[in-house]
Amino acid sequence: MDTTSPTSSSPYRQVQESEEFKELRRSFRGFVFPCTIFFLVWYFAYVVLAAYFPEFMSIKVVSNINLGLILGLLQFVTTFGITIAYVRWADRVFDPRAEALRARISGTPHDTETGEVR
């Protein structure tokens, strides 16, 4: 009786075990994990400041605008900034490599520089 599973030789398993896919995954994680950690630290720092340091957050900056309001609005700015940075990075670095890998696996001709299907 054969002890190897039928999925061990599947095309999906072969792709997952390929160096090209591993590098693609490493590249993705190298961008996403630091951004996620940065944002979570930034977000929880804001929550901790709001919960335990209300005097600091209530420092008036201009008129009725205090530090808490500015830092809260910067949460939104940070979210949009990270999103824009990810989209630009994915368009420039990740997507062409992923498309080239997909084209190679499916046998579709593609441009090796841009990854676009011909």
Biopython code that builds the backbone (N, CA, C, O; Angstrom):
import numpy as np
from Bio.PDB.StructureBuilder import StructureBuilder

atoms = [
    (1, "MET", "N", (0.836, -1.185, 0.000)),
    (1, "MET", "CA", (0.000, 0.000, 0.000)),
    (1, "MET", "C", (0.882, 1.251, 0.000)),
    (1, "MET", "O", (1.865, 1.335, 0.736)),
    (2, "ASP", "N", (0.516, 2.199, -0.826)),
    (2, "ASP", "CA", (1.283, 3.438, -0.959)),
    (2, "ASP", "C", (0.969, 4.351, 0.223)),
    (2, "ASP", "O", (-0.198, 4.640, 0.487)),
    (3, "THR", "N", (2.010, 4.814, 0.944)),
    (3, "THR", "CA", (1.797, 5.659, 2.117)),
    (3, "THR", "C", (1.815, 7.141, 1.782)),
    (3, "THR", "O", (1.500, 7.969, 2.637)),
    (4, "THR", "N", (2.176, 7.489, 0.563)),
    (4, "THR", "CA", (2.170, 8.895, 0.193)),
    (4, "THR", "C", (0.753, 9.311, -0.134)),
    (4, "THR", "O", (0.006, 8.568, -0.771)),
    (5, "SER", "N", (0.394, 10.490, 0.301)),
    (5, "SER", "CA", (-0.959, 10.975, 0.040)),
    (5, "SER", "C", (-1.041, 11.490, -1.389)),
    (5, "SER", "O", (-0.041, 11.948, -1.941)),
    (6, "PRO", "N", (-2.221, 11.420, -1.991)),
    (6, "PRO", "CA", (-2.348, 11.892, -3.366)),
    (6, "PRO", "C", (-2.100, 13.390, -3.491)),
    (6, "PRO", "O", (-1.739, 13.869, -4.566)),
    (7, "THR", "N", (-2.292, 14.133, -2.403)),
    (7, "THR", "CA", (-2.100, 15.583, -2.482)),
    (7, "THR", "C", (-0.633, 15.970, -2.411)),
    (7, "THR", "O", (-0.279, 17.102, -2.741)),
    (8, "SER", "N", (0.241, 15.038, -1.981)),
    (8, "SER", "CA", (1.654, 15.398, -1.850)),
    (8, "SER", "C", (2.295, 15.691, -3.202)),
    (8, "SER", "O", (3.282, 16.423, -3.273)),
    (9, "SER", "N", (1.742, 15.124, -4.277)),
    (9, "SER", "CA", (2.304, 15.393, -5.595)),
    (9, "SER", "C", (1.405, 16.324, -6.413)),
    (9, "SER", "O", (1.594, 16.479, -7.620)),
    (10, "SER", "N", (0.434, 16.935, -5.749)),
    (10, "SER", "CA", (-0.471, 17.827, -6.469)),
    (10, "SER", "C", (0.275, 19.070, -6.930)),
    (10, "SER", "O", (1.277, 19.455, -6.328)),
    (11, "PRO", "N", (-0.208, 19.696, -7.989)),
    (11, "PRO", "CA", (0.445, 20.924, -8.461)),
    (11, "PRO", "C", (0.480, 22.006, -7.383)),
    (11, "PRO", "O", (1.431, 22.784, -7.311)),
    (12, "TYR", "N", (-0.544, 22.056, -6.556)),
    (12, "TYR", "CA", (-0.592, 23.068, -5.497)),
    (12, "TYR", "C", (0.516, 22.841, -4.481)),
    (12, "TYR", "O", (1.159, 23.789, -4.030)),
    (13, "ARG", "N", (0.733, 21.596, -4.126)),
    (13, "ARG", "CA", (1.794, 21.274, -3.172)),
    (13, "ARG", "C", (3.160, 21.584, -3.789)),
    (13, "ARG", "O", (4.047, 22.097, -3.107)),
    (14, "GLN", "N", (3.326, 21.279, -5.055)),
    (14, "GLN", "CA", (4.594, 21.552, -5.733)),
    (14, "GLN", "C", (4.877, 23.048, -5.761)),
    (14, "GLN", "O", (6.012, 23.476, -5.555)),
    (15, "VAL", "N", (3.850, 23.833, -6.015)),
    (15, "VAL", "CA", (4.023, 25.288, -6.020)),
    (15, "VAL", "C", (4.405, 25.770, -4.627)),
    (15, "VAL", "O", (5.333, 26.566, -4.481)),
    (16, "GLN", "N", (3.703, 25.299, -3.605)),
    (16, "GLN", "CA", (3.993, 25.724, -2.238)),
    (16, "GLN", "C", (5.407, 25.363, -1.812)),
    (16, "GLN", "O", (6.012, 26.069, -1.005)),
    (17, "GLU", "N", (5.927, 24.296, -2.336)),
    (17, "GLU", "CA", (7.268, 23.858, -1.962)),
    (17, "GLU", "C", (8.360, 24.467, -2.851)),
    (17, "GLU", "O", (9.547, 24.267, -2.590)),
    (18, "SER", "N", (7.978, 25.194, -3.879)),
    (18, "SER", "CA", (8.977, 25.783, -4.776)),
    (18, "SER", "C", (9.663, 26.981, -4.120)),
    (18, "SER", "O", (9.068, 27.683, -3.302)),
    (19, "GLU", "N", (10.914, 27.198, -4.491)),
    (19, "GLU", "CA", (11.675, 28.333, -3.948)),
    (19, "GLU", "C", (11.050, 29.666, -4.366)),
    (19, "GLU", "O", (11.052, 30.627, -3.596)),
    (20, "GLU", "N", (10.524, 29.716, -5.571)),
    (20, "GLU", "CA", (9.903, 30.952, -6.072)),
    (20, "GLU", "C", (8.714, 31.359, -5.195)),
    (20, "GLU", "O", (8.555, 32.531, -4.856)),
    (21, "PHE", "N", (7.889, 30.385, -4.837)),
    (21, "PHE", "CA", (6.733, 30.672, -3.985)),
    (21, "PHE", "C", (7.172, 31.040, -2.576)),
    (21, "PHE", "O", (6.619, 31.957, -1.969)),
    (22, "LYS", "N", (8.164, 30.329, -2.056)),
    (22, "LYS", "CA", (8.669, 30.635, -0.718)),
    (22, "LYS", "C", (9.224, 32.053, -0.656)),
    (22, "LYS", "O", (9.014, 32.763, 0.327)),
    (23, "GLU", "N", (9.930, 32.462, -1.701)),
    (23, "GLU", "CA", (10.463, 33.834, -1.753)),
    (23, "GLU", "C", (9.332, 34.859, -1.852)),
    (23, "GLU", "O", (9.394, 35.924, -1.238)),
    (24, "LEU", "N", (8.314, 34.533, -2.617)),
    (24, "LEU", "CA", (7.154, 35.423, -2.738)),
    (24, "LEU", "C", (6.470, 35.589, -1.384)),
    (24, "LEU", "O", (6.112, 36.702, -0.998)),
    (25, "ARG", "N", (6.294, 34.500, -0.676)),
    (25, "ARG", "CA", (5.678, 34.544, 0.650)),
    (25, "ARG", "C", (6.563, 35.306, 1.630)),
    (25, "ARG", "O", (6.057, 36.078, 2.445)),
    (26, "ARG", "N", (7.882, 35.098, 1.563)),
    (26, "ARG", "CA", (8.826, 35.813, 2.424)),
    (26, "ARG", "C", (8.760, 37.322, 2.158)),
    (26, "ARG", "O", (8.787, 38.131, 3.085)),
    (27, "SER", "N", (8.674, 37.675, 0.890)),
    (27, "SER", "CA", (8.579, 39.082, 0.510)),
    (27, "SER", "C", (7.298, 39.714, 1.057)),
    (27, "SER", "O", (7.322, 40.822, 1.592)),
    (28, "PHE", "N", (6.190, 39.002, 0.917)),
    (28, "PHE", "CA", (4.908, 39.490, 1.423)),
    (28, "PHE", "C", (4.965, 39.686, 2.935)),
    (28, "PHE", "O", (4.575, 40.732, 3.453)),
    (29, "ARG", "N", (5.449, 38.681, 3.621)),
    (29, "ARG", "CA", (5.537, 38.772, 5.086)),
    (29, "ARG", "C", (6.511, 39.853, 5.525)),
    (29, "ARG", "O", (6.303, 40.499, 6.552)),
    (30, "GLY", "N", (7.574, 40.052, 4.753)),
    (30, "GLY", "CA", (8.547, 41.086, 5.081)),
    (30, "GLY", "C", (7.973, 42.487, 5.006)),
    (30, "GLY", "O", (8.469, 43.401, 5.665)),
    (31, "PHE", "N", (6.931, 42.662, 4.206)),
    (31, "PHE", "CA", (6.272, 43.967, 4.139)),
    (31, "PHE", "C", (5.125, 44.052, 5.135)),
    (31, "PHE", "O", (5.014, 45.027, 5.878)),
    (32, "VAL", "N", (4.284, 43.044, 5.151)),
    (32, "VAL", "CA", (3.038, 43.105, 5.928)),
    (32, "VAL", "C", (3.270, 43.017, 7.433)),
    (32, "VAL", "O", (2.657, 43.772, 8.187)),
    (33, "PHE", "N", (4.131, 42.123, 7.886)),
    (33, "PHE", "CA", (4.312, 41.961, 9.332)),
    (33, "PHE", "C", (4.851, 43.223, 10.007)),
    (33, "PHE", "O", (4.297, 43.630, 11.028)),
    (34, "PRO", "N", (5.901, 43.863, 9.489)),
    (34, "PRO", "CA", (6.358, 45.099, 10.136)),
    (34, "PRO", "C", (5.286, 46.198, 10.134)),
    (34, "PRO", "O", (5.147, 46.928, 11.115)),
    (35, "CYS", "N", (4.536, 46.317, 9.044)),
    (35, "CYS", "CA", (3.464, 47.317, 9.005)),
    (35, "CYS", "C", (2.396, 47.012, 10.039)),
    (35, "CYS", "O", (1.901, 47.918, 10.709)),
    (36, "THR", "N", (2.044, 45.757, 10.170)),
    (36, "THR", "CA", (1.029, 45.353, 11.139)),
    (36, "THR", "C", (1.505, 45.617, 12.562)),
    (36, "THR", "O", (0.761, 46.156, 13.381)),
    (37, "ILE", "N", (2.734, 45.239, 12.851)),
    (37, "ILE", "CA", (3.282, 45.472, 14.191)),
    (37, "ILE", "C", (3.330, 46.962, 14.494)),
    (37, "ILE", "O", (2.930, 47.392, 15.576)),
    (38, "PHE", "N", (3.823, 47.755, 13.534)),
    (38, "PHE", "CA", (3.872, 49.202, 13.723)),
    (38, "PHE", "C", (2.485, 49.754, 14.042)),
    (38, "PHE", "O", (2.315, 50.510, 14.998)),
    (39, "PHE", "N", (1.491, 49.369, 13.230)),
    (39, "PHE", "CA", (0.161, 49.927, 13.432)),
    (39, "PHE", "C", (-0.441, 49.478, 14.748)),
    (39, "PHE", "O", (-1.076, 50.284, 15.427)),
    (40, "LEU", "N", (-0.266, 48.217, 15.137)),
    (40, "LEU", "CA", (-0.826, 47.750, 16.406)),
    (40, "LEU", "C", (-0.194, 48.464, 17.597)),
    (40, "LEU", "O", (-0.888, 48.838, 18.542)),
    (41, "VAL", "N", (1.119, 48.649, 17.548)),
    (41, "VAL", "CA", (1.790, 49.388, 18.629)),
    (41, "VAL", "C", (1.260, 50.813, 18.692)),
    (41, "VAL", "O", (0.949, 51.315, 19.772)),
    (42, "TRP", "N", (1.157, 51.461, 17.548)),
    (42, "TRP", "CA", (0.654, 52.830, 17.459)),
    (42, "TRP", "C", (-0.778, 52.904, 17.972)),
    (42, "TRP", "O", (-1.111, 53.810, 18.735)),
    (43, "TYR", "N", (-1.635, 51.960, 17.564)),
    (43, "TYR", "CA", (-3.037, 51.950, 17.976)),
    (43, "TYR", "C", (-3.159, 51.737, 19.489)),
    (43, "TYR", "O", (-3.879, 52.477, 20.160)),
    (44, "PHE", "N", (-2.462, 50.736, 20.029)),
    (44, "PHE", "CA", (-2.566, 50.467, 21.463)),
    (44, "PHE", "C", (-1.928, 51.572, 22.294)),
    (44, "PHE", "O", (-2.368, 51.830, 23.415)),
    (45, "ALA", "N", (-0.908, 52.223, 21.770)),
    (45, "ALA", "CA", (-0.336, 53.376, 22.474)),
    (45, "ALA", "C", (-1.394, 54.469, 22.601)),
    (45, "ALA", "O", (-1.508, 55.105, 23.649)),
    (46, "TYR", "N", (-2.165, 54.687, 21.542)),
    (46, "TYR", "CA", (-3.241, 55.681, 21.587)),
    (46, "TYR", "C", (-4.298, 55.288, 22.616)),
    (46, "TYR", "O", (-4.755, 56.130, 23.389)),
    (47, "VAL", "N", (-4.680, 54.029, 22.629)),
    (47, "VAL", "CA", (-5.696, 53.560, 23.585)),
    (47, "VAL", "C", (-5.193, 53.705, 25.017)),
    (47, "VAL", "O", (-5.930, 54.156, 25.893)),
    (48, "VAL", "N", (-3.947, 53.325, 25.254)),
    (48, "VAL", "CA", (-3.375, 53.438, 26.599)),
    (48, "VAL", "C", (-3.290, 54.901, 27.021)),
    (48, "VAL", "O", (-3.614, 55.236, 28.160)),
    (49, "LEU", "N", (-2.862, 55.765, 26.121)),
    (49, "LEU", "CA", (-2.810, 57.193, 26.438)),
    (49, "LEU", "C", (-4.197, 57.728, 26.782)),
    (49, "LEU", "O", (-4.356, 58.481, 27.743)),
    (50, "ALA", "N", (-5.183, 57.345, 26.006)),
    (50, "ALA", "CA", (-6.552, 57.816, 26.244)),
    (50, "ALA", "C", (-7.098, 57.284, 27.560)),
    (50, "ALA", "O", (-7.806, 58.001, 28.267)),
    (51, "ALA", "N", (-6.782, 56.046, 27.897)),
    (51, "ALA", "CA", (-7.332, 55.432, 29.106)),
    (51, "ALA", "C", (-6.609, 55.858, 30.379)),
    (51, "ALA", "O", (-7.251, 56.092, 31.403)),
    (52, "TYR", "N", (-5.289, 55.961, 30.328)),
    (52, "TYR", "CA", (-4.520, 56.170, 31.549)),
    (52, "TYR", "C", (-3.852, 57.544, 31.668)),
    (52, "TYR", "O", (-3.329, 57.883, 32.729)),
    (53, "PHE", "N", (-3.863, 58.319, 30.615)),
    (53, "PHE", "CA", (-3.228, 59.634, 30.656)),
    (53, "PHE", "C", (-4.151, 60.707, 30.072)),
    (53, "PHE", "O", (-3.794, 61.376, 29.102)),
    (54, "PRO", "N", (-5.332, 60.867, 30.661)),
    (54, "PRO", "CA", (-6.277, 61.845, 30.107)),
    (54, "PRO", "C", (-5.758, 63.286, 30.179)),
    (54, "PRO", "O", (-6.111, 64.125, 29.350)),
    (55, "GLU", "N", (-4.924, 63.559, 31.173)),
    (55, "GLU", "CA", (-4.368, 64.921, 31.277)),
    (55, "GLU", "C", (-3.493, 65.231, 30.058)),
    (55, "GLU", "O", (-3.544, 66.331, 29.507)),
    (56, "PHE", "N", (-2.703, 64.261, 29.654)),
    (56, "PHE", "CA", (-1.840, 64.430, 28.490)),
    (56, "PHE", "C", (-2.678, 64.596, 27.224)),
    (56, "PHE", "O", (-2.408, 65.471, 26.402)),
    (57, "MET", "N", (-3.695, 63.749, 27.076)),
    (57, "MET", "CA", (-4.525, 63.789, 25.870)),
    (57, "MET", "C", (-5.364, 65.067, 25.790)),
    (57, "MET", "O", (-5.778, 65.478, 24.705)),
    (58, "SER", "N", (-5.610, 65.689, 26.942)),
    (58, "SER", "CA", (-6.444, 66.897, 26.939)),
    (58, "SER", "C", (-5.650, 68.192, 26.791)),
    (58, "SER", "O", (-6.209, 69.281, 26.920)),
    (59, "ILE", "N", (-4.372, 68.081, 26.525)),
    (59, "ILE", "CA", (-3.555, 69.280, 26.304)),
    (59, "ILE", "C", (-4.080, 69.992, 25.058)),
    (59, "ILE", "O", (-4.173, 69.405, 23.980)),
    (60, "LYS", "N", (-4.411, 71.244, 25.229)),
    (60, "LYS", "CA", (-4.939, 72.034, 24.110)),
    (60, "LYS", "C", (-3.798, 72.431, 23.177)),
    (60, "LYS", "O", (-2.738, 72.880, 23.613)),
    (61, "VAL", "N", (-4.047, 72.251, 21.891)),
    (61, "VAL", "CA", (-3.051, 72.596, 20.888)),
    (61, "VAL", "C", (-3.440, 73.916, 20.232)),
    (61, "VAL", "O", (-2.654, 74.863, 20.196)),
    (62, "VAL", "N", (-4.665, 73.962, 19.713)),
    (62, "VAL", "CA", (-5.200, 75.161, 19.092)),
    (62, "VAL", "C", (-6.674, 75.250, 19.460)),
    (62, "VAL", "O", (-7.438, 74.326, 19.181)),
    (63, "SER", "N", (-7.076, 76.336, 20.074)),
    (63, "SER", "CA", (-8.473, 76.557, 20.428)),
    (63, "SER", "C", (-9.027, 75.354, 21.189)),
    (63, "SER", "O", (-8.509, 75.011, 22.251)),
    (64, "ASN", "N", (-10.066, 74.708, 20.668)),
    (64, "ASN", "CA", (-10.660, 73.545, 21.338)),
    (64, "ASN", "C", (-10.099, 72.220, 20.830)),
    (64, "ASN", "O", (-10.629, 71.160, 21.162)),
    (65, "ILE", "N", (-9.069, 72.264, 20.053)),
    (65, "ILE", "CA", (-8.473, 71.047, 19.511)),
    (65, "ILE", "C", (-7.362, 70.592, 20.455)),
    (65, "ILE", "O", (-6.389, 71.310, 20.689)),
    (66, "ASN", "N", (-7.529, 69.389, 20.988)),
    (66, "ASN", "CA", (-6.537, 68.885, 21.932)),
    (66, "ASN", "C", (-5.694, 67.770, 21.309)),
    (66, "ASN", "O", (-5.958, 67.319, 20.194)),
    (67, "LEU", "N", (-4.696, 67.348, 22.041)),
    (67, "LEU", "CA", (-3.772, 66.331, 21.568)),
    (67, "LEU", "C", (-4.487, 65.008, 21.280)),
    (67, "LEU", "O", (-4.145, 64.323, 20.316)),
    (68, "GLY", "N", (-5.463, 64.645, 22.095)),
    (68, "GLY", "CA", (-6.210, 63.405, 21.885)),
    (68, "GLY", "C", (-6.915, 63.389, 20.541)),
    (68, "GLY", "O", (-6.907, 62.372, 19.846)),
    (69, "LEU", "N", (-7.527, 64.509, 20.168)),
    (69, "LEU", "CA", (-8.222, 64.600, 18.884)),
    (69, "LEU", "C", (-7.224, 64.472, 17.727)),
    (69, "LEU", "O", (-7.485, 63.767, 16.752)),
    (70, "ILE", "N", (-6.109, 65.141, 17.839)),
    (70, "ILE", "CA", (-5.098, 65.083, 16.779)),
    (70, "ILE", "C", (-4.556, 63.665, 16.634)),
    (70, "ILE", "O", (-4.441, 63.157, 15.519)),
    (71, "LEU", "N", (-4.221, 63.022, 17.756)),
    (71, "LEU", "CA", (-3.709, 61.652, 17.687)),
    (71, "LEU", "C", (-4.769, 60.684, 17.164)),
    (71, "LEU", "O", (-4.444, 59.740, 16.444)),
    (72, "GLY", "N", (-6.032, 60.912, 17.519)),
    (72, "GLY", "CA", (-7.121, 60.074, 17.006)),
    (72, "GLY", "C", (-7.271, 60.214, 15.503)),
    (72, "GLY", "O", (-7.452, 59.221, 14.798)),
    (73, "LEU", "N", (-7.197, 61.437, 15.011)),
    (73, "LEU", "CA", (-7.289, 61.651, 13.568)),
    (73, "LEU", "C", (-6.073, 61.072, 12.840)),
    (73, "LEU", "O", (-6.179, 60.607, 11.705)),
    (74, "LEU", "N", (-4.927, 61.108, 13.503)),
    (74, "LEU", "CA", (-3.726, 60.518, 12.901)),
    (74, "LEU", "C", (-3.845, 58.999, 12.754)),
    (74, "LEU", "O", (-3.153, 58.398, 11.932)),
    (75, "GLN", "N", (-4.723, 58.377, 13.552)),
    (75, "GLN", "CA", (-4.988, 56.943, 13.379)),
    (75, "GLN", "C", (-5.549, 56.695, 11.973)),
    (75, "GLN", "O", (-5.148, 55.751, 11.292)),
    (76, "PHE", "N", (-6.474, 57.547, 11.555)),
    (76, "PHE", "CA", (-7.050, 57.416, 10.213)),
    (76, "PHE", "C", (-6.002, 57.692, 9.142)),
    (76, "PHE", "O", (-5.917, 56.974, 8.146)),
    (77, "VAL", "N", (-5.217, 58.721, 9.352)),
    (77, "VAL", "CA", (-4.159, 59.063, 8.388)),
    (77, "VAL", "C", (-3.188, 57.896, 8.242)),
    (77, "VAL", "O", (-2.777, 57.555, 7.133)),
    (78, "THR", "N", (-2.825, 57.290, 9.366)),
    (78, "THR", "CA", (-1.920, 56.147, 9.339)),
    (78, "THR", "C", (-2.530, 54.976, 8.573)),
    (78, "THR", "O", (-1.846, 54.320, 7.787)),
    (79, "THR", "N", (-3.812, 54.718, 8.801)),
    (79, "THR", "CA", (-4.488, 53.620, 8.098)),
    (79, "THR", "C", (-4.459, 53.845, 6.595)),
    (79, "THR", "O", (-4.135, 52.932, 5.835)),
    (80, "PHE", "N", (-4.796, 55.051, 6.164)),
    (80, "PHE", "CA", (-4.768, 55.353, 4.737)),
    (80, "PHE", "C", (-3.339, 55.306, 4.201)),
    (80, "PHE", "O", (-3.115, 54.823, 3.091)),
    (81, "GLY", "N", (-2.382, 55.793, 4.963)),
    (81, "GLY", "CA", (-0.985, 55.775, 4.536)),
    (81, "GLY", "C", (-0.465, 54.363, 4.338)),
    (81, "GLY", "O", (0.208, 54.076, 3.347)),
    (82, "ILE", "N", (-0.775, 53.480, 5.280)),
    (82, "ILE", "CA", (-0.344, 52.087, 5.155)),
    (82, "ILE", "C", (-1.014, 51.436, 3.953)),
    (82, "ILE", "O", (-0.379, 50.677, 3.220)),
    (83, "THR", "N", (-2.288, 51.729, 3.750)),
    (83, "THR", "CA", (-3.005, 51.170, 2.602)),
    (83, "THR", "C", (-2.388, 51.628, 1.294)),
    (83, "THR", "O", (-2.172, 50.820, 0.391)),
    (84, "ILE", "N", (-2.106, 52.905, 1.185)),
    (84, "ILE", "CA", (-1.492, 53.446, -0.037)),
    (84, "ILE", "C", (-0.108, 52.840, -0.253)),
    (84, "ILE", "O", (0.245, 52.473, -1.373)),
    (85, "ALA", "N", (0.675, 52.735, 0.824)),
    (85, "ALA", "CA", (2.019, 52.148, 0.709)),
    (85, "ALA", "C", (1.932, 50.691, 0.261)),
    (85, "ALA", "O", (2.730, 50.248, -0.565)),
    (86, "TYR", "N", (0.962, 49.941, 0.803)),
    (86, "TYR", "CA", (0.821, 48.542, 0.415)),
    (86, "TYR", "C", (0.420, 48.415, -1.055)),
    (86, "TYR", "O", (0.980, 47.594, -1.782)),
    (87, "VAL", "N", (-0.535, 49.213, -1.489)),
    (87, "VAL", "CA", (-0.992, 49.132, -2.883)),
    (87, "VAL", "C", (0.155, 49.458, -3.832)),
    (87, "VAL", "O", (0.344, 48.770, -4.835)),
    (88, "ARG", "N", (0.910, 50.485, -3.529)),
    (88, "ARG", "CA", (2.054, 50.840, -4.381)),
    (88, "ARG", "C", (3.105, 49.740, -4.394)),
    (88, "ARG", "O", (3.636, 49.392, -5.449)),
    (89, "TRP", "N", (3.404, 49.190, -3.210)),
    (89, "TRP", "CA", (4.389, 48.119, -3.119)),
    (89, "TRP", "C", (3.898, 46.889, -3.874)),
    (89, "TRP", "O", (4.658, 46.277, -4.624)),
    (90, "ALA", "N", (2.644, 46.529, -3.683)),
    (90, "ALA", "CA", (2.099, 45.344, -4.360)),
    (90, "ALA", "C", (2.107, 45.533, -5.872)),
    (90, "ALA", "O", (2.467, 44.613, -6.607)),
    (91, "ASP", "N", (1.720, 46.703, -6.342)),
    (91, "ASP", "CA", (1.724, 46.961, -7.792)),
    (91, "ASP", "C", (3.129, 46.885, -8.379)),
    (91, "ASP", "O", (3.318, 46.389, -9.490)),
    (92, "ARG", "N", (4.102, 47.372, -7.636)),
    (92, "ARG", "CA", (5.469, 47.469, -8.139)),
    (92, "ARG", "C", (6.272, 46.186, -7.934)),
    (92, "ARG", "O", (7.039, 45.797, -8.816)),
    (93, "VAL", "N", (6.111, 45.520, -6.786)),
    (93, "VAL", "CA", (6.977, 44.400, -6.420)),
    (93, "VAL", "C", (6.243, 43.062, -6.403)),
    (93, "VAL", "O", (6.642, 42.118, -7.085)),
    (94, "PHE", "N", (5.188, 42.989, -5.632)),
    (94, "PHE", "CA", (4.567, 41.695, -5.348)),
    (94, "PHE", "C", (3.737, 41.139, -6.508)),
    (94, "PHE", "O", (3.923, 39.993, -6.917)),
    (95, "ASP", "N", (2.831, 41.950, -7.030)),
    (95, "ASP", "CA", (1.913, 41.464, -8.070)),
    (95, "ASP", "C", (2.623, 40.970, -9.329)),
    (95, "ASP", "O", (2.237, 39.925, -9.852)),
    (96, "PRO", "N", (3.642, 41.665, -9.844)),
    (96, "PRO", "CA", (4.327, 41.130, -11.031)),
    (96, "PRO", "C", (4.968, 39.760, -10.777)),
    (96, "PRO", "O", (4.935, 38.883, -11.640)),
    (97, "ARG", "N", (5.542, 39.589, -9.602)),
    (97, "ARG", "CA", (6.160, 38.303, -9.277)),
    (97, "ARG", "C", (5.110, 37.221, -9.100)),
    (97, "ARG", "O", (5.308, 36.088, -9.540)),
    (98, "ALA", "N", (3.991, 37.557, -8.458)),
    (98, "ALA", "CA", (2.909, 36.587, -8.281)),
    (98, "ALA", "C", (2.303, 36.217, -9.630)),
    (98, "ALA", "O", (1.984, 35.054, -9.875)),
    (99, "GLU", "N", (2.148, 37.199, -10.494)),
    (99, "GLU", "CA", (1.591, 36.938, -11.825)),
    (99, "GLU", "C", (2.535, 36.075, -12.649)),
    (99, "GLU", "O", (2.090, 35.189, -13.378)),
    (100, "ALA", "N", (3.827, 36.327, -12.540)),
    (100, "ALA", "CA", (4.804, 35.505, -13.263)),
    (100, "ALA", "C", (4.757, 34.065, -12.765)),
    (100, "ALA", "O", (4.840, 33.132, -13.564)),
    (101, "LEU", "N", (4.626, 33.875, -11.468)),
    (101, "LEU", "CA", (4.516, 32.529, -10.913)),
    (101, "LEU", "C", (3.236, 31.855, -11.396)),
    (101, "LEU", "O", (3.258, 30.686, -11.781)),
    (102, "ARG", "N", (2.138, 32.571, -11.378)),
    (102, "ARG", "CA", (0.864, 32.023, -11.848)),
    (102, "ARG", "C", (0.952, 31.645, -13.324)),
    (102, "ARG", "O", (0.477, 30.583, -13.727)),
    (103, "ALA", "N", (1.557, 32.512, -14.122)),
    (103, "ALA", "CA", (1.676, 32.244, -15.553)),
    (103, "ALA", "C", (2.569, 31.025, -15.803)),
    (103, "ALA", "O", (2.280, 30.205, -16.674)),
    (104, "ARG", "N", (3.645, 30.915, -15.039)),
    (104, "ARG", "CA", (4.543, 29.772, -15.202)),
    (104, "ARG", "C", (3.825, 28.470, -14.863)),
    (104, "ARG", "O", (3.983, 27.463, -15.554)),
    (105, "ILE", "N", (3.049, 28.501, -13.813)),
    (105, "ILE", "CA", (2.334, 27.292, -13.393)),
    (105, "ILE", "C", (1.256, 26.915, -14.400)),
    (105, "ILE", "O", (1.085, 25.741, -14.726)),
    (106, "SER", "N", (0.536, 27.907, -14.887)),
    (106, "SER", "CA", (-0.559, 27.625, -15.815)),
    (106, "SER", "C", (-0.074, 27.458, -17.250)),
    (106, "SER", "O", (-0.829, 27.014, -18.115)),
    (107, "GLY", "N", (1.186, 27.812, -17.507)),
    (107, "GLY", "CA", (1.728, 27.685, -18.852)),
    (107, "GLY", "C", (1.373, 28.843, -19.755)),
    (107, "GLY", "O", (1.558, 28.755, -20.969)),
    (108, "THR", "N", (0.863, 29.937, -19.190)),
    (108, "THR", "CA", (0.504, 31.118, -19.957)),
    (108, "THR", "C", (1.748, 31.960, -20.199)),
    (108, "THR", "O", (2.498, 32.223, -19.258)),
    (109, "PRO", "N", (1.991, 32.396, -21.447)),
    (109, "PRO", "CA", (3.157, 33.255, -21.689)),
    (109, "PRO", "C", (3.004, 34.595, -20.960)),
    (109, "PRO", "O", (1.903, 35.135, -20.851)),
    (110, "HIS", "N", (4.116, 35.109, -20.471)),
    (110, "HIS", "CA", (4.091, 36.384, -19.749)),
    (110, "HIS", "C", (5.400, 37.123, -19.956)),
    (110, "HIS", "O", (6.418, 36.548, -20.340)),
    (111, "ASP", "N", (5.333, 38.425, -19.687)),
    (111, "ASP", "CA", (6.519, 39.269, -19.766)),
    (111, "ASP", "C", (7.325, 39.035, -18.492)),
    (111, "ASP", "O", (6.790, 39.219, -17.398)),
    (112, "THR", "N", (8.580, 38.639, -18.594)),
    (112, "THR", "CA", (9.371, 38.309, -17.423)),
    (112, "THR", "C", (9.717, 39.537, -16.576)),
    (112, "THR", "O", (9.985, 39.395, -15.383)),
    (113, "GLU", "N", (9.717, 40.726, -17.157)),
    (113, "GLU", "CA", (10.020, 41.934, -16.386)),
    (113, "GLU", "C", (8.827, 42.437, -15.612)),
    (113, "GLU", "O", (8.945, 42.759, -14.429)),
    (114, "THR", "N", (7.668, 42.511, -16.265)),
    (114, "THR", "CA", (6.480, 43.079, -15.611)),
    (114, "THR", "C", (5.578, 42.016, -15.023)),
    (114, "THR", "O", (4.775, 42.311, -14.139)),
    (115, "GLY", "N", (5.695, 40.771, -15.501)),
    (115, "GLY", "CA", (4.820, 39.712, -15.036)),
    (115, "GLY", "C", (3.480, 39.687, -15.739)),
    (115, "GLY", "O", (2.647, 38.825, -15.459)),
    (116, "GLU", "N", (3.260, 40.636, -16.663)),
    (116, "GLU", "CA", (1.966, 40.716, -17.345)),
    (116, "GLU", "C", (1.825, 39.590, -18.359)),
    (116, "GLU", "O", (2.783, 39.188, -19.018)),
    (117, "VAL", "N", (0.584, 39.093, -18.460)),
    (117, "VAL", "CA", (0.284, 38.040, -19.432)),
    (117, "VAL", "C", (0.289, 38.637, -20.821)),
    (117, "VAL", "O", (-0.248, 39.723, -21.043)),
    (118, "ARG", "N", (0.908, 37.915, -21.770)),
    (118, "ARG", "CA", (0.968, 38.410, -23.155)),
    (118, "ARG", "C", (-0.256, 38.015, -23.904)),
    (118, "ARG", "O", (-0.390, 38.339, -25.084)),
]
sb = StructureBuilder()
sb.init_structure("model")
sb.init_model(0)
sb.init_chain("A")
sb.init_seg("    ")
for serial, (resi, resn, name, xyz) in enumerate(atoms, 1):
    if name == "N":
        sb.init_residue(resn, " ", resi, " ")
    sb.init_atom(name, np.array(xyz, "f"), 0.0, 1.0, " ", f" {name:<3s}", serial, name[0])
structure = sb.get_structure()
